[in-house]
Amino acid sequence: MGREKSTMVDCEETVSKIASKMIRERSRTVLVTDKDEFIGILSAKNLVKKKIDNPNKTRIKPFVDKIKPVPDDKPVQEMLNSMMINDYKALPVIGPDERIGMITKLDLIRMVKDNPVFKETKARDIMNFPYSISGDDSLTTARSLIRNLNLSRLPVLGKENRVEGVVDTLNLLKGIITKRRASRGELSGEEIKTDDINIKSLMDKNPPKVDPNHDIRRVIGVMLRNKNPTVVVMERDRITGIITPRDILKLTGNKIEGAHVTISGLQEDDNFIKTVVDEEVTNEIRKINKFMPVDSFVLHVDKHHERGKRVKYSVKGRLMTSRGMFFAGDFAWDVTKAVRGVLQKLEREIIKKKERC
């Protein structure tokens, strides 16, 4: 399975050291070990969401997401759904030789790039107009937006709303390592306040760009060549939107009532079970669409706790709507019951959200 080489670091390393390494290697995620035992993944997003007062002494261990590795021959759609549901920035995988590696969303895009749906879809069909920031805004402002709105990148706009660049979580790591500069200020113990670091000094001034009429295969080519998960959609020198790996990967599912839907984990079940689950999901998507438009839905089924011929099912669902993201999980000895449980929980959350608005 083709993927880029993964970086492995120790959990006792400092934030400033690992942030520098991630910037140097352009790695938004790294694998983390504790005394040579794998414990999880560290993402740039986890480091920039919080204010770290002393990155030169703070260890990375508290910022690690503990994720168990999956077999590296696991079906691509299963990996994709696991990442989409859990909002993983990367997925650790283990090979027959017990070596731990990592699959990123760019890796997944490379694996599915020949999907016919990409040829039929244009950039304008999946782009979204994101929250933006001014080049004069501070690192503190960017961090607050990323934390509170669950973002990973922000277009930087200048005069007349012209795009000056893009700042993502990898760019923001520079704010961590510049907190104490190798200068007279550092020698005298003077710290540089993050409030004084403006976004213009951190942003990527030349992000990958595409036209709204470019098909998704061309967008994928731009992403992979630049090894950059953010593509800016431009028209007449103005930004009209951005495209991220999530926007592309959701296209690989079926389309129900305008929503992209993917269901995984039922490959070995009989066709009757699959049909019942499909009908349950279809009916629920149609119902939820009456409350608020659904953009995408991912459902994943895991099997465990076998007792003779009985299997316990654990089901997770992640729903993206015009009003935000919703997540639910349930388990039961009957897969259809667990699926209904997830769908009912999501519906209740949607109704609560609608009533509060």
Buried (B, 14 or more C-beta within 10 A) or exposed (E): BEBBEBBBBBBEBBBBBBBBBBBEEEBBBBBBBEEEEBBBBBBBBBBBBEEBEEBBEBBBBEBBBEBEBBEBEBEBBBBBBBBBBBEBBBBBBBEEEEEBBBBBBBBBBBBBBEBEBBEEBBBBEBBEEBEBBBBEBBBBBBBBBBBEEEBBBBBBBEEEEEBBBBBBBBBBBBBBBBBBEEEEEBEEEEEBEBEEBBBBEBBBEEBBBBBBEBBBBBBBBBBBEBEBBBBBBBEEEEBBBBBBBBBBBBBBBEEBBEBBBBBBBBEEBEEEBBEBBBEBBBEBBEBBBEBBEBBBBBBBBBBEEEEEEEBBBBBBBBBBBEBEEBBBBBBBEEBBEBBBBBBEBBBEBBEEBEEEE
